[in-house]
């Protein structure tokens, strides 16, 4: 099999080309001894089988991160029969620096100038023949999003692997920059200045100190509102569907022992069904919206706007991007920390990844906001008010992230912030179809699968605790009674605290475990009517102080089991995983104690 490596800067469309060539005949995995992921895929051309190795995106082969080390070592090893360096036609000069570095390691280099359609829209003309003459290696133009130029690319790769060219002589960094500037000036012409000026005006609007943060909050609020408002209907439909399936399953298990049907139906099935019904709709909305912003080119602007705040905390501005990923799933945010070059700053981002609420925490937050602060009102104004309060909760999570990042930087992870290269790619029309497929397959179903894997056994444990009797009370009732005095110090009660403990496998089940404990039903209870839910909570002694403390603890408490496992896999350390559990929990309990004590002193409870 002929092996061809794909190299390139981030955001040059490398993955799009990879997907277009391999047609999903691919698999992913980590490099040996590294947590850096790679994708490998295959395609056939004129009777030959080619394997594509998608190297991590990197701006340079000077080793400052694991990604750069992996890319350099693989190219230098000679395992690839050829290397295709993918460049962005809209900003060719910066990309050529990597091309020159790769040429110093191997003579079998093909330059693929991608995003030619974007360059044309911006009035940028790239003379591919002139570039080929100056570099001395073959150059091909493509538009990967439209699948244009793929056959030419395949033909050029076939010719490349049959050529034995010597590598270029090594150059100093500044010499590479000078050459890249000279070559770009000779082959690139800007014909349409209007488009570039419009991009620059939009960049000034989105990245300035006066307008960047308000627009970012407004856009985040819109995404949150769309997620909250759009998930209600699908969640109700899924709940009804699972209820019907549950009735069928009860008929099938009618002859089985009560304890077995209880564990499988009331335990495993109900908990899993609840997690799917509550978690899938918001993820199916949030992840595509997030991916659209990513595809549009907006997220690097967010990192630029937030960079100053993170620099003040002696961390990396890229942590803002991982924080955004954590809003979908904290485990995804932990994995996303790989983009941070500095090991110290990467560890800080990992340890604070659970401070931003994920989709699993949204149901509890939304329900409590609606019951105690929106008053159960319906309509557009009420939904906007609820979205604003939820946005405020997210902002509080960001503030907690910054504060604890600064604390870690000043104590166990001392150090100054490192510099990093931040690309502001041109705004692009999102490829909606590809975005939906990528967000659903790569993110939504992946996260949902991991949540279901831990929710199913958790359901069995919860059912056993609720149904195993010790004396006249269930094991669950004994545990909640034992925790009650301690929980009261923080404005909670034993049921609430126990629900968070049992919700460790998946945050989605915290609220239903509370209801099961309050009603002593022995199985999860679903409340379609928030008014009835509010009445039940009020009867159990809840006040607005209880609601605030529960929301605070929902925002700041130990990461879920999936996130803890991911943290351990990324750090390889029990110590750092334990700190990632202790840090948000201490903050959450401290805030709850402060709110509860203040309310008691002022007589507001």
C-alpha positions as CSV (number, residue, x, y, z in Angstrom):
1,X,0.0,0.0,0.0
2,X,1.3,3.5,-0.9
3,X,1.4,5.8,2.1
4,X,0.8,9.5,1.7
5,X,0.9,12.0,4.6
6,X,-1.3,15.1,4.7
7,X,0.3,18.0,6.5
8,X,-0.8,21.6,6.9
9,X,-1.7,24.5,9.2
10,X,-4.9,24.3,11.1
11,X,-8.0,25.6,9.3
12,X,-6.7,25.0,5.7
13,X,-9.4,22.4,4.9
14,X,-7.1,19.4,5.4
15,X,-9.7,17.2,7.0
16,X,-12.2,18.2,4.3
17,X,-9.8,16.9,1.6
18,X,-9.1,13.8,3.7
19,X,-12.8,13.0,4.0
20,X,-13.4,13.7,0.3
21,X,-10.6,11.4,-0.9
22,X,-11.3,8.5,1.5
23,X,-15.1,8.5,1.3
24,X,-15.3,7.6,5.1
25,X,-13.1,4.5,4.6
26,X,-11.1,5.7,7.6
27,X,-10.3,5.1,11.3
28,X,-8.9,7.2,14.1
29,X,-6.5,6.4,16.9
30,X,-3.7,7.8,19.0
31,X,0.0,7.8,18.0
32,X,2.1,5.4,20.0
33,X,2.9,6.9,23.4
34,X,1.0,10.1,22.6
35,X,-2.5,11.5,23.2
36,X,-2.5,13.1,19.8
37,X,-5.1,11.6,17.5
38,X,-4.6,10.7,13.9
39,X,-6.9,9.7,11.1
40,X,-6.0,7.1,8.5
41,X,-8.1,6.4,5.4
42,X,-7.8,4.7,2.0
43,X,-8.7,5.3,-1.6
44,X,-8.1,3.6,-4.9
45,X,-6.7,5.2,-8.0
46,X,-5.8,3.5,-11.3
47,X,-5.5,0.0,-9.7
48,X,-3.3,1.2,-6.7
49,X,-4.4,1.4,-3.1
50,X,-3.3,4.6,-1.3
51,X,-3.4,5.1,2.5
52,X,-3.7,8.7,3.7
53,X,-2.3,9.7,7.1
54,X,-3.8,12.9,8.3
55,X,-1.1,14.5,10.4
56,X,-2.0,16.9,13.2
57,X,-2.4,20.5,12.1
58,X,0.6,22.6,12.9
59,X,2.1,26.0,12.0
60,X,5.7,24.8,12.3
61,X,7.8,21.7,12.6
62,X,9.9,23.4,15.3
63,X,8.9,21.2,18.2
64,X,6.9,23.1,20.8
65,X,4.0,20.7,21.2
66,X,3.1,17.1,20.8
67,X,1.4,17.8,17.5
68,X,4.5,19.3,16.0
69,X,6.7,16.5,17.3
70,X,4.3,13.9,15.8
71,X,4.2,15.6,12.4
72,X,8.0,16.2,12.2
73,X,8.9,12.7,13.4
74,X,6.6,11.0,10.9
75,X,7.8,13.0,7.9
76,X,11.4,12.6,9.0
77,X,11.0,8.8,9.5
78,X,10.5,8.2,5.8
79,X,7.5,6.0,6.4
80,X,5.4,8.0,3.9
81,X,6.0,7.6,0.2
82,X,5.1,11.2,-0.3
83,X,3.9,14.2,1.7
84,X,1.1,16.5,0.6
85,X,1.2,19.9,2.3
86,X,-2.2,21.6,2.2
87,X,-2.2,25.4,2.0
88,X,-4.9,28.0,2.3
89,X,-5.1,30.1,-0.9
90,X,-6.4,33.1,1.0
91,X,-3.3,33.4,3.2
92,X,-0.6,31.6,1.3
93,X,2.4,33.5,2.7
94,X,2.1,32.0,6.2
95,X,1.5,28.5,4.9
96,X,4.6,28.5,2.7
97,X,6.8,28.5,5.8
98,X,5.6,25.0,6.7
99,X,6.1,24.0,3.0
100,X,9.7,25.1,3.1
101,X,10.3,23.2,6.4
102,X,8.8,20.0,5.0
103,X,10.9,20.3,1.9
104,X,14.0,20.3,4.1
105,X,13.0,16.9,5.5
106,X,11.9,15.1,2.3
107,X,12.1,15.6,-1.4
108,X,8.7,13.9,-2.1
109,X,6.5,17.0,-1.5
110,X,3.4,18.0,-3.3
111,X,1.8,21.4,-2.5
112,X,-2.0,21.4,-2.5
113,X,-3.3,25.0,-2.6
114,X,-6.8,24.5,-1.2
115,X,-9.8,26.9,-0.8
116,X,-9.3,28.2,-4.3
117,X,-13.1,29.0,-4.3
118,X,-12.7,31.2,-1.2
119,X,-9.7,33.0,-2.8
120,X,-11.8,33.7,-5.9
121,X,-14.7,35.1,-3.8
122,X,-12.2,37.4,-2.1
123,X,-10.7,38.5,-5.4
124,X,-7.4,36.7,-4.7
125,X,-5.6,35.1,-7.7
126,X,-2.9,32.5,-7.2
127,X,-0.5,31.7,-10.1
128,X,0.0,28.0,-9.4
129,X,2.4,27.5,-12.3
130,X,4.6,30.3,-11.1
131,X,4.5,28.9,-7.5
132,X,5.5,25.5,-8.8
133,X,8.4,27.0,-10.7
134,X,9.8,28.8,-7.7
135,X,9.3,26.0,-5.2
136,X,10.6,23.3,-7.5
137,X,7.8,20.9,-6.4
138,X,4.5,20.1,-8.0
139,X,1.6,22.4,-7.1
140,X,-2.2,21.6,-7.5
141,X,-5.2,23.8,-6.8
142,X,-8.3,22.4,-5.1
143,X,-11.6,23.5,-3.5
144,X,-12.1,20.6,-1.1
145,X,-15.5,21.8,0.2
146,X,-16.9,21.6,-3.4
147,X,-14.8,18.5,-4.3
148,X,-13.1,20.4,-7.1
149,X,-9.6,19.4,-8.3
150,X,-9.6,16.0,-6.5
151,X,-8.8,14.0,-9.7
152,X,-5.9,16.3,-10.5
153,X,-4.7,15.9,-6.9
154,X,-4.9,12.1,-7.1
155,X,-2.9,12.1,-10.4
156,X,-0.3,14.4,-9.0
157,X,0.1,12.1,-5.9
158,X,0.5,9.1,-8.2
159,X,3.3,10.9,-10.1
160,X,4.9,12.1,-6.8
161,X,5.4,8.7,-5.3
162,X,7.3,7.6,-8.4
163,X,9.8,10.4,-8.2
164,X,13.0,10.3,-6.1
165,X,13.9,14.0,-5.4
166,X,16.5,15.2,-2.9
167,X,15.4,17.2,0.1
168,X,16.0,21.0,0.1
169,X,18.9,22.4,2.1
170,X,18.1,23.5,5.6
171,X,17.5,27.2,6.2
172,X,17.3,29.5,9.2
173,X,13.9,30.6,10.4
174,X,14.2,34.1,9.2
175,X,15.4,32.9,5.8
176,X,12.2,30.8,5.4
177,X,10.0,33.8,6.3
178,X,11.8,35.9,3.8
179,X,11.4,33.3,1.1
180,X,7.7,32.8,1.9
181,X,7.1,36.5,1.6
182,X,9.0,36.7,-1.7
183,X,7.2,33.8,-3.2
184,X,3.8,34.9,-2.1
185,X,4.4,38.4,-3.4
186,X,5.4,36.9,-6.8
187,X,2.4,34.6,-7.3
188,X,-0.5,36.2,-5.4
189,X,-2.5,39.1,-6.7
190,X,-5.5,40.8,-5.0
191,X,-8.0,41.9,-7.6
192,X,-11.0,42.7,-5.3
193,X,-10.2,44.9,-2.4
194,X,-13.9,45.4,-1.4
195,X,-14.3,41.9,0.0
196,X,-11.1,42.2,2.0
197,X,-12.1,45.6,3.4
198,X,-15.5,44.1,4.4
199,X,-13.7,41.3,6.2
200,X,-11.5,43.8,8.0
201,X,-14.4,45.9,9.1
202,X,-16.2,42.8,10.5
203,X,-13.0,41.7,12.3
204,X,-12.7,45.1,13.9
205,X,-16.3,44.8,15.1
206,X,-15.9,41.3,16.5
207,X,-12.5,41.7,18.1
208,X,-12.4,45.3,19.5
209,X,-12.5,45.8,23.3
210,X,-15.8,47.8,23.1
211,X,-17.9,45.6,20.9
212,X,-16.2,42.1,20.9
213,X,-17.4,40.9,24.3
214,X,-21.0,42.3,24.1
215,X,-21.4,40.6,20.7
216,X,-19.9,37.4,22.0
217,X,-22.3,37.3,24.9
218,X,-25.2,38.2,22.6
219,X,-24.3,35.4,20.2
220,X,-23.8,32.9,23.1
221,X,-27.2,33.9,24.5
222,X,-28.8,33.3,21.2
223,X,-27.2,29.8,21.0
224,X,-28.4,29.0,24.5
225,X,-31.9,30.3,23.8
226,X,-32.2,28.2,20.6
227,X,-30.9,25.2,22.5
228,X,-33.3,25.6,25.4
229,X,-36.4,26.5,23.4
230,X,-35.7,24.0,20.6
231,X,-35.1,21.0,22.8
232,X,-38.4,21.0,24.7
233,X,-40.5,19.5,22.0
234,X,-38.1,16.7,20.8
235,X,-37.5,15.8,24.5
236,X,-41.2,15.4,25.1
237,X,-41.6,13.2,22.0
238,X,-38.6,11.0,23.0
239,X,-40.0,10.7,26.5
240,X,-43.4,9.6,25.1
241,X,-41.7,7.1,22.7
242,X,-39.6,5.5,25.4
243,X,-42.7,5.3,27.6
244,X,-44.5,3.3,24.9
245,X,-41.5,1.0,24.5
246,X,-41.4,0.6,28.2
247,X,-45.0,-0.7,28.2
248,X,-44.0,-3.3,25.5
249,X,-41.0,-4.3,27.5
250,X,-43.1,-4.7,30.7
251,X,-45.3,-7.2,28.8
252,X,-42.2,-9.2,27.7
253,X,-40.9,-9.3,31.3
254,X,-44.2,-10.1,32.9
255,X,-43.1,-13.7,33.7
256,X,-39.7,-12.8,35.0
257,X,-39.0,-12.4,38.8
258,X,-39.9,-9.0,40.1
259,X,-36.3,-8.2,41.2
260,X,-35.0,-8.9,37.7
261,X,-37.6,-6.9,35.9
262,X,-37.1,-4.1,38.4
263,X,-33.4,-3.9,37.8
264,X,-33.7,-4.1,34.0
265,X,-36.8,-2.0,33.4
266,X,-37.2,0.4,36.3
267,X,-33.4,0.7,36.8
268,X,-31.3,0.2,33.6
269,X,-34.0,1.1,31.0
270,X,-35.6,4.0,32.7
271,X,-32.4,5.7,33.6
272,X,-30.9,5.2,30.1
273,X,-34.1,6.4,28.5
274,X,-34.2,9.5,30.7
275,X,-30.5,10.3,29.7
276,X,-31.2,9.9,26.0
277,X,-34.5,11.8,26.0
278,X,-33.0,14.7,28.0
279,X,-29.5,14.8,26.6
280,X,-30.0,14.1,22.9
281,X,-32.2,17.0,21.8
282,X,-30.1,19.8,23.3
283,X,-26.9,18.2,22.0
284,X,-28.4,17.7,18.5
285,X,-29.1,21.5,18.5
286,X,-26.0,22.8,20.4
287,X,-23.3,20.9,18.6
288,X,-24.4,21.8,15.0
289,X,-24.7,25.5,16.1
290,X,-21.3,25.4,17.7
291,X,-19.8,23.6,14.7
292,X,-21.4,26.2,12.4
293,X,-19.7,29.0,14.3
294,X,-16.4,27.0,14.1
295,X,-16.9,26.5,10.3
296,X,-17.7,30.2,9.9
297,X,-14.4,31.2,11.4
298,X,-15.8,32.9,14.5
299,X,-14.3,30.8,17.3
300,X,-10.7,32.1,16.8
301,X,-12.1,35.6,17.2
302,X,-13.6,34.5,20.6
303,X,-10.1,33.3,21.6
304,X,-8.6,36.6,20.5
305,X,-11.2,38.6,22.6
306,X,-10.7,36.5,25.7
307,X,-6.9,36.1,25.3
308,X,-6.2,39.2,27.5
309,X,-8.3,37.8,30.4
310,X,-6.6,34.4,30.3
311,X,-3.1,36.1,30.0
312,X,-4.0,38.0,33.2
313,X,-4.6,34.6,34.8
314,X,-1.2,33.5,33.4
315,X,-2.8,30.9,31.1
316,X,-3.2,30.4,27.4
317,X,-5.9,32.2,25.3
318,X,-6.6,28.9,23.6
319,X,-8.3,27.8,26.8
320,X,-11.3,29.8,25.7
321,X,-11.8,27.4,22.8
322,X,-11.7,24.4,25.1
323,X,-14.1,26.1,27.4
324,X,-16.5,26.5,24.5
325,X,-16.2,22.8,23.8
326,X,-17.0,22.0,27.4
327,X,-20.4,23.6,27.1
328,X,-21.3,20.7,24.9
329,X,-19.5,18.1,27.0
330,X,-16.8,18.5,29.6
331,X,-15.1,15.3,28.4
332,X,-14.8,16.9,24.9
333,X,-13.4,20.0,26.5
334,X,-10.7,18.0,28.2
335,X,-9.8,16.3,25.0
336,X,-9.7,19.6,23.2
337,X,-7.0,20.9,25.6
338,X,-4.5,19.1,23.4
339,X,-4.5,22.3,21.2
340,X,-2.6,24.1,24.1
341,X,1.1,23.7,23.6
342,X,2.4,24.4,27.1
343,X,2.0,21.3,29.4
344,X,1.5,23.6,32.4
345,X,-1.3,25.6,30.7
346,X,-2.8,22.5,29.2
347,X,-3.1,21.0,32.7
348,X,-4.7,24.2,34.0
349,X,-7.3,24.0,31.3
350,X,-8.0,20.3,32.0
351,X,-8.4,20.9,35.8
352,X,-10.9,23.7,35.2
353,X,-12.8,22.1,32.3
354,X,-15.8,21.1,34.4
355,X,-16.5,24.7,35.6
356,X,-18.5,25.4,32.5
357,X,-21.9,23.7,32.6
358,X,-22.3,20.9,30.0
359,X,-25.5,19.8,28.3
360,X,-26.0,17.3,31.1
361,X,-26.4,20.1,33.7
362,X,-28.8,22.2,31.6
363,X,-32.0,20.3,32.4
364,X,-31.6,20.8,36.2
365,X,-30.6,24.5,35.7
366,X,-33.4,25.2,33.3
367,X,-36.0,23.5,35.5
368,X,-35.0,25.4,38.6
369,X,-34.8,28.7,36.8
370,X,-38.3,28.2,35.3
371,X,-39.9,27.1,38.6
372,X,-38.4,29.6,41.0
373,X,-37.4,32.6,39.0
374,X,-39.5,32.7,35.8
375,X,-42.5,31.5,37.7
376,X,-43.6,28.9,35.2
377,X,-44.7,31.6,32.8
378,X,-44.9,30.7,29.1
379,X,-44.3,32.8,26.0
380,X,-41.4,34.5,24.2
381,X,-40.7,37.0,27.0
382,X,-40.5,34.2,29.6
383,X,-38.2,32.1,27.4
384,X,-35.9,35.1,26.8
385,X,-35.8,35.8,30.6
386,X,-34.9,32.2,31.3
387,X,-32.2,32.2,28.6
388,X,-30.8,35.4,30.1
389,X,-30.6,33.8,33.6
390,X,-29.0,30.7,32.1
391,X,-26.5,32.9,30.3
392,X,-25.7,34.5,33.6
393,X,-25.0,31.1,35.0
394,X,-22.7,30.4,32.1
395,X,-20.9,33.7,32.8
396,X,-20.5,32.7,36.4
397,X,-18.9,29.4,35.2
398,X,-16.5,31.4,33.1
399,X,-15.6,33.7,36.1
400,X,-15.0,30.6,38.2
401,X,-12.7,29.2,35.4
402,X,-10.7,32.4,35.3
403,X,-10.4,32.6,39.1
404,X,-9.3,29.0,39.6
405,X,-6.9,29.2,36.7
406,X,-5.2,32.2,38.3
407,X,-5.1,30.3,41.6
408,X,-3.5,27.3,40.0
409,X,-1.0,29.5,38.2
410,X,0.0,31.1,41.5
411,X,0.3,27.9,43.5
412,X,0.8,24.3,42.3
413,X,1.2,25.2,38.6
414,X,3.3,28.4,38.8
415,X,4.6,30.0,35.6
416,X,4.2,32.8,33.2
417,X,1.9,32.5,30.2
418,X,3.4,31.3,26.9
419,X,3.0,33.1,23.6
420,X,1.0,31.3,20.9
421,X,0.2,31.9,17.2
422,X,-3.5,32.7,16.8
423,X,-4.9,32.5,13.3
424,X,-7.9,34.7,12.3
425,X,-9.0,32.8,9.1
426,X,-11.3,34.5,6.6
427,X,-15.0,34.2,7.2
428,X,-16.4,31.4,5.1
429,X,-19.8,30.2,4.2
430,X,-20.5,27.2,6.5
431,X,-20.9,23.9,4.7
432,X,-24.2,23.1,6.4
433,X,-24.6,19.5,5.2
434,X,-21.0,18.6,6.2
435,X,-21.4,20.5,9.5
436,X,-24.5,18.5,10.5
437,X,-23.0,15.2,9.6
438,X,-19.7,16.0,11.4
439,X,-21.4,17.4,14.6
440,X,-23.9,14.5,14.8
441,X,-21.5,11.7,14.1
442,X,-18.3,13.0,15.7
443,X,-19.7,14.8,18.7
444,X,-23.4,14.2,19.5
445,X,-23.5,10.4,19.0
446,X,-20.0,10.0,20.4
447,X,-20.8,11.8,23.7
448,X,-24.3,10.2,23.9
449,X,-22.8,6.7,23.5
450,X,-20.4,7.3,26.4
451,X,-23.2,8.7,28.6
452,X,-25.4,5.7,27.9
453,X,-22.5,3.4,28.7
454,X,-22.3,4.7,32.2
455,X,-26.0,5.5,32.7
456,X,-27.1,1.9,32.2
457,X,-25.1,0.3,35.1
458,X,-25.9,3.4,37.2
459,X,-29.6,2.7,36.7
460,X,-29.1,-0.7,38.3
461,X,-27.3,0.7,41.3
462,X,-29.9,3.4,41.8
463,X,-32.7,0.9,41.7
464,X,-31.0,-1.4,44.2
465,X,-30.4,1.4,46.6
466,X,-34.0,2.5,46.4
467,X,-35.4,-1.0,46.8
468,X,-33.1,-2.8,49.2
469,X,-34.6,-2.3,52.6
470,X,-32.6,-2.0,55.9
471,X,-35.2,-2.1,58.7
472,X,-38.2,-0.1,57.6
473,X,-36.4,2.2,55.2
474,X,-34.5,1.8,51.9
475,X,-30.8,2.0,51.7
476,X,-31.3,5.2,49.7
477,X,-33.3,6.7,52.6
478,X,-30.7,5.8,55.1
479,X,-28.0,7.5,53.0
480,X,-30.0,10.7,52.5
481,X,-30.8,10.8,56.3
482,X,-27.1,10.4,57.1
483,X,-26.1,13.3,54.7
484,X,-28.9,15.6,55.7
485,X,-27.2,17.5,58.6
486,X,-24.1,18.1,56.6
487,X,-26.0,19.2,53.5
488,X,-28.1,21.7,55.6
489,X,-24.9,23.7,56.2
490,X,-24.8,24.5,52.5
491,X,-28.4,25.3,51.9
492,X,-29.1,21.8,50.5
493,X,-30.6,18.6,52.0
494,X,-29.6,15.0,52.1
495,X,-31.7,14.1,49.1
496,X,-30.1,16.8,46.9
497,X,-26.6,15.8,47.9
498,X,-27.3,12.1,47.4
499,X,-28.8,12.8,44.0
500,X,-25.5,14.5,43.0
501,X,-23.5,11.6,44.3
502,X,-25.6,9.1,42.4
503,X,-25.6,11.4,39.4
504,X,-21.8,11.0,39.0
505,X,-22.2,8.7,36.0
506,X,-24.4,11.3,34.2
507,X,-25.5,14.7,35.3
508,X,-28.8,14.2,33.5
509,X,-30.2,11.9,36.2
510,X,-29.6,14.2,39.2
511,X,-33.1,15.7,39.1
512,X,-35.0,12.4,38.6
513,X,-33.0,10.8,41.4
514,X,-34.2,13.7,43.7
515,X,-37.8,13.1,42.7
516,X,-37.5,9.3,43.3
517,X,-36.0,9.9,46.8
518,X,-38.7,12.5,47.7
519,X,-41.6,10.3,46.6
520,X,-40.0,7.0,47.8
521,X,-41.2,5.3,44.6
522,X,-38.4,2.9,44.0
523,X,-37.9,4.0,40.4
524,X,-37.4,7.2,38.5
525,X,-40.3,9.5,38.2
526,X,-40.9,11.8,35.2
527,X,-42.6,15.2,35.6
528,X,-43.9,16.7,32.4
529,X,-45.6,19.6,34.3
530,X,-43.1,22.0,35.9
531,X,-45.9,23.5,38.1
532,X,-46.4,20.1,39.7
533,X,-42.7,19.7,40.1
534,X,-42.5,23.1,41.8
535,X,-45.3,22.2,44.1
536,X,-43.5,19.0,45.1
537,X,-40.3,20.7,45.8
538,X,-42.0,23.4,47.9
539,X,-43.7,20.7,49.9
540,X,-40.2,19.3,50.6
541,X,-39.1,22.6,52.1
542,X,-37.5,24.2,49.1
543,X,-37.2,28.0,48.9
544,X,-35.4,30.3,46.5
545,X,-32.3,29.9,48.6
546,X,-32.5,26.1,48.1
547,X,-32.9,26.6,44.4
548,X,-29.9,29.0,44.2
549,X,-27.7,26.7,46.2
550,X,-28.7,23.7,44.1
551,X,-27.9,25.6,40.9
552,X,-24.6,26.7,42.3
553,X,-23.7,23.1,43.3
554,X,-24.9,21.9,39.9
555,X,-22.6,24.4,38.3
556,X,-19.6,23.7,40.5
557,X,-19.2,20.1,41.7
558,X,-17.1,17.0,40.8
559,X,-16.9,16.1,37.0
560,X,-19.0,13.2,35.8
561,X,-17.5,9.8,35.5
562,X,-16.8,10.1,31.7
563,X,-15.0,13.4,32.3
564,X,-13.0,11.9,35.2
565,X,-11.9,9.0,33.1
566,X,-10.9,11.3,30.2
567,X,-8.9,13.5,32.6
568,X,-7.1,10.4,33.9
569,X,-6.4,9.3,30.3
570,X,-5.1,12.7,29.3
571,X,-2.9,13.3,32.4
572,X,-2.0,9.7,33.3
573,X,-2.1,10.8,36.9
574,X,-4.4,9.9,39.8
575,X,-3.2,13.1,41.7
576,X,-4.3,15.5,38.9
577,X,-7.6,13.7,38.4
578,X,-8.3,13.9,42.2
579,X,-7.5,17.7,42.1
580,X,-9.9,18.1,39.2
581,X,-12.6,16.5,41.4
582,X,-11.8,18.5,44.6
583,X,-11.3,21.9,43.0
584,X,-14.8,22.6,41.7
585,X,-16.4,20.8,44.7
586,X,-14.7,23.0,47.2
587,X,-15.7,26.1,45.2
588,X,-19.3,24.9,44.9
589,X,-19.6,24.1,48.6
590,X,-18.0,27.4,49.5
591,X,-20.4,29.5,47.4
592,X,-23.4,27.5,48.7
593,X,-22.3,28.1,52.3
594,X,-21.9,31.8,51.6
595,X,-25.3,32.2,50.1
596,X,-27.0,30.1,52.8
597,X,-25.3,31.9,55.6
598,X,-26.0,35.3,54.2
599,X,-29.7,34.5,53.6
600,X,-30.0,33.3,57.3
601,X,-28.3,36.3,58.7
602,X,-30.5,38.7,56.7
603,X,-33.6,36.6,57.2
604,X,-34.2,36.1,53.5
605,X,-34.6,32.3,53.5
